[in-house]
């Protein structure tokens, strides 16, 4: 999962949410999916934070010209 792109992680997270909302899973399956989902959500949040920092840096460089 470490090498998963942001887009792949977000897509998998959508799948997990759909499965959890469907409600046709055992408790064990729901827990496994929830754990995977929290890991993916954290990965996506970190990727977005990095992108925001990079965009801010690039914007600062442009303003400094």
C-alpha positions as CSV (number, residue, x, y, z in Angstrom):
1,X,0.0,0.0,0.0
2,X,3.0,2.3,0.5
3,X,3.6,2.7,-3.2
4,X,-0.1,3.3,-4.0
5,X,-0.8,6.6,-5.8
6,X,-3.1,9.2,-4.3
7,X,-5.7,8.4,-7.0
8,X,-5.6,4.7,-6.3
9,X,-5.8,5.2,-2.6
10,X,-8.8,7.6,-2.9
11,X,-10.5,5.1,-5.3
12,X,-10.0,2.2,-2.9
13,X,-11.2,4.4,0.0
14,X,-14.4,5.0,-2.0
15,X,-14.8,1.3,-2.5
16,X,-14.4,0.7,1.2
17,X,-17.0,3.4,2.1
18,X,-19.5,1.8,-0.3
19,X,-19.0,-1.6,1.2
20,X,-19.3,-0.4,4.8
21,X,-22.5,1.6,3.9
22,X,-24.0,-1.4,2.2
23,X,-24.0,-3.3,5.5
24,X,-23.8,-6.8,4.2
25,X,-20.5,-7.6,5.9
26,X,-19.6,-9.5,9.1
27,X,-18.2,-7.6,12.0
28,X,-14.7,-8.9,11.3
29,X,-14.9,-7.8,7.7
30,X,-16.1,-4.3,8.7
31,X,-13.3,-3.9,11.2
32,X,-10.7,-5.0,8.6
33,X,-12.1,-2.5,6.0
34,X,-12.3,0.2,8.6
35,X,-8.7,-0.3,9.5
36,X,-7.7,-0.2,5.8
37,X,-9.8,2.9,5.3
38,X,-8.2,4.8,8.2
39,X,-4.8,4.0,6.8
40,X,-5.8,5.1,3.3
41,X,-7.4,8.3,4.6
42,X,-4.2,9.2,6.5
43,X,-2.2,8.5,3.4
44,X,-4.5,10.7,1.3
45,X,-4.4,13.5,3.9
46,X,-0.6,13.4,4.0
47,X,-0.4,13.5,0.2
48,X,-2.8,16.5,0.1
49,X,-0.7,18.3,2.7
50,X,2.5,17.8,0.7
51,X,0.8,19.1,-2.4
52,X,-0.5,22.1,-0.6
53,X,3.0,22.9,0.8
54,X,4.5,22.5,-2.7
55,X,1.9,24.7,-4.3
56,X,2.5,27.4,-1.6
57,X,6.2,27.2,-2.2
58,X,5.8,27.5,-6.0
59,X,3.4,30.4,-5.5
60,X,5.9,32.1,-3.2
61,X,8.6,31.7,-5.8
62,X,6.4,33.3,-8.4
63,X,5.6,36.2,-6.1
64,X,9.3,36.8,-5.3
65,X,10.2,37.2,-9.0
